[in-house]
Amino acid sequence: MSADLLTPEALAQMETLSLRARSLVESILTGTHRGNQRGFSVDFAEHRDYSPGDDVRFLDWKLYGRRDRFYVRQFEDENQLQAWLLLDVSGSMRYCSQSSPLNKLNYAACLAAAIGWMTCYQRDKAALLCFDDSIESIIGPLYGTAGTQTLINQLEALLQLHQAGKTTSLEDENWTGLLKAAERVPEKSIVILLTDAFGDLAAFRRALRLLQLKKCDVRLLHILDTAEKTFPFEGSVLFRDLEGSGDQQIQAQAIRTGYLEEFHQFLHDLKKATGETNCRYHQVDTSSPAETTLRSILQSGRKA
């Protein structure tokens, strides 16, 4: 499937997140081959709790008979990575300009589903943690085909909840939810942070610093709508506050210059903060083909 078929307009016409993610993953994996490495060697190391999607050939049935609980035999060279997908579900992520077919949350969820799918495909583990001013939900780490479906089901349920008009709390300026999420992430994990990053930058930097101290490989996918970057509005415009503090009728021309200056300063400061915490920055425009975005992220990871 070509990138031309995976434009935001095309994705918006696909009824389910599962279909969007599958189309995106298939386009990325076309021409690639799955390796034979299974992550297990001949030298037994320890047991770990069974997770949905684990290979049942490695279940320890004797231990199950004694403890009535499933455990998987883990071996010396099992080197599964853990990819933690931290998804911002605060109100500002629901923004969608008239020229964009998908709001920021839908676009980010599509990327998260595809990244989680590919992580499980290569026999690593994926976990999903959604946050606003607190941790809204956490699932995983997951593994294998069953894990992929569980992750996508969770994301689809989340999108349905927000489309149904879920009440969203005020924007968490102090990133309380993200800080709690960072505390939950295990050391040396790959962290994919999907957010528009609107909030107090000092608090945002603290969360990145915590992940840095845990020796995590952090990638910020900065999700933006084109209108947020260009401010194309004219005349008297009603701006609806997606965080719940009230709408405002404003003359666009009167604030355009000031808005763009503040926005560019915000981008400069955000990129500086990511650089200081060894976080890789990717700006993601919701008008860009999802395949192009995902390929860019994956290629930067391979160069590391």
N, C-alpha and C positions, 0 to 999 in steps of 0.2 A: 504494500500500500504506500503510495507516495505522500510526501508532506502536503501536497496540494489538496489531498483528500482529508487532511487532518487540521484544517483551519478551525478557528473557534466557531465559525458559522456551522461547519460540518459537525463538530462535536456537539453543538447545542441542539442539533436535530436528532441526535442519538438519544433514545428515551432513557437509558439507564447508564449509571456510572460504570457498571461492569462492561458494557459494550464499548464505552469510550476507552476505558483502560485496556481492554483486550485489543482493540484496534491500534492503539498507540504502541503497546508492547510488541505486537506482531510486526509492525512497521520497523521497529528498532532491531528485532531479532532476525529479520529476513536475511538469509545468507550466513548466519552464524550457526555453530554447532555446539551442542551441549557436551561438556567434558565428561570423562569417565570417573573423575575423582569423587568419591562418595564421602570423604571426610572421616573415614574410619580406618584404622590400621589393625594389625594383629595383636597389639599389646594393650590389654585392658587397663584402664586408668581408674574409672570410678562410675558410679551411677548418678543419674540426674532424673528429675521428674519428667514424665512424659508430657509432651506438648502436641496439640493437634497438628497432624501432618508429618510427625516423626515416622521414620521407617519402622514398621512393626516387626521386621526381622530382628531388630535389636532390642525388643522387649525382653526383660528378664522374667520369665514366667514362674520360676522358683521363688523369686522375691515377691512376686504378686501373690503367690499362694500363702506366703507367710504374713504379708502386710495388707493384703486386699487393696493394693494400690499399684498403679502402673509406674515402672521405672525403665529407663533406657540405659543400656550399657554404653558407656562412652570410652573411646580409645585414645591413645597417646597423641595421634596427630590430627584429632578433630579440631579444626581451626576455623569454625564457623564465626563469621563476623555478625555483629548485631547492628542493624540500622534502625535508629529511632526517628520516627517521623513526628515532629512536633508541629501541629496544625493550629494556627490562630483562628478561632471561631467567633471573635468579638464582632460587634455590630458593623464596624467600618469595613470588614471583609465582605459584607453583602453589597457593597457599592458596585453599581453597573451603570455606565453612561449610556446614552442613547445609541452610540456608535459601537458598543460592545455587546456581543451576543451572549456572553457569560459573565456573571459577576465574579469577583475575585475569589470568593470561597469555592465556587464550583470549579473554577480553573485550577485552584490549588489542590482541591480534592482529587481532581483527575490526575495531576502530577503525582500526588502522594500514592494513589492507587497503583499507578504504573511503576513507580519506584519500588513500592512494596512487592508487587508482582515479580519484578525482575530480581529483587533480592532473594525471594523464596525460590525462584527459578534456578539460581546458581547455588542453591543449597545453603544459603545463609539465613539468618533470622531477621524478621521485621517486627517492629512494635509501633503502635499508633497511640499518640497521646494528644488529645484535644484540650485546648485551654482558652479561657478568656480572662476573667479576674480571679479564676481558680482553675483547678484541674477539672474539666467537664467529664472526661472519660479517658480510660486507658485500657488498652488491649494488647496482649502479647507478652513476650516475644512469640511470634508464630513462625511456622516452618512448613514448607511443602505446599502442595496443591490445596489441601484443606485449610491451611493457614492463610493462603492467598484469598480464598473465598470468604473466610471469616472477616478478614480485614476489609474487604470490599463491601460486605454486608453492613459492617459497622459504619463505614463512610456513607453508604447510601441511606441508612437510617438517620444519620446526622443531617444530611442534606434535606431529607424529607421533613425533618423536624423544623429546620430553619425556613424552608419554603412555606410551611404551614403557619408561619408567623410567630415562632418562638420568641418570647420576650427576652431581649438581650440586655445585660447589665451595661452600665456606663463604661466607657472606654477606661481600661485599667492603666492609668498613666504611669503607675509605679511597677508594672509588669509582675505583679504578685503571682499570677498564674504561671508565667514563664519561669520565674525563679523556683517555684515549687516543682515544675516539670524538670528543670535542670537538676534538682536534687534527686529526682527519681531515676535519672539516666545512669546506667552503670559506667564504670571507668572504661576507657579505650573503645567506646562505641563510635560508630559513624552517626552523626546527628544531622538530619535534614530539617531545617527550620523554615516553615512556610508562613510568612506574615507580611503585612504591609509596613510593619515596624513603626506605626504611629504611636507615640507615647514618649515618656521621659527617657532621653538617650542615656543618661547616667545609670538609670536602673537597668536599661537594656544591656549596657556594657557589663554590668555586674553579673547578669545571667550568662553572658558569653564568657566572662572571666572564670566563672565557676566551672563551665564545661571545659575550658582550657586547662584548668587545674586538674581535671579528671582525665586529661590527655585524650580528649575526644577529638575526632576529625569532624569539624563543624562546617556546614555549608548553609549559608543564608540564601534562600530563594525569596527575593524581595518582590512581592506581588503588587503590581501597580496597574491601574487603568490608564489608558492613554490620556484621558481628560484630566487626570490628576497631575500629569506631567506638563501638559500644554495649556490648560485652562482656556478652552475654545469658546467659552460662553459669551453671549452678547446681550445687551439690554438688561431689563429687570428679570432676575432669575430667583426662583424659590429653591433654596437649598434645604433639603430635608436632612435632619440630624438622625443618623442611624443608631446613635448611641442613646437617644432618648431625652436629650436636654432641650429640645425645641427647634422648630424650623425658623429660617430667616429669609426675608425677601431683600435681595441686595442688587445694586447696580453693578454688573460685572466689571465694566470698564473702570470703576472707581477703585477696585481692589486688585485688578489683574497684576499690575507691576509689583505691588507689595507681596502678593501671594507667590509669584514666580521667584522673587528674590528669596523669600523664606524657604520655599521648597528646594531650591538649589543649594541653599546653605544646609538644609536638613540632609540632603544627599551627601554633601561633602563631609559633614560630621559623622554620618552613619558609616560611610566607607572608611573613614579614619578609625572609628571604633572597631570595625571588623578587622582592619589591618593590625591594630594593636593587640588583638586577642587571637590572631592566627585563624580567623574565620574567613572562609572563602565566600566572596560576595558575587551573587548572580542577580542582576536585575531582570525581572520577568514581566513582560507586557502582555496583558490578557488578549491583545489583538494579534499576537504572534502565534504561528502554528505550534501546537504543543510538541510535535515531533522535533522541531528545530530546537525548542527550549530544552527538551530532555536530552537530545544528542549533545548539546553544548555542556550540560551538567556532567554527563557521563565521560565525555572526552577530557574535561578538566580533571576529573578524578583519576583517569588513567595516566595523566601526565605527572601526577603527584609522586 
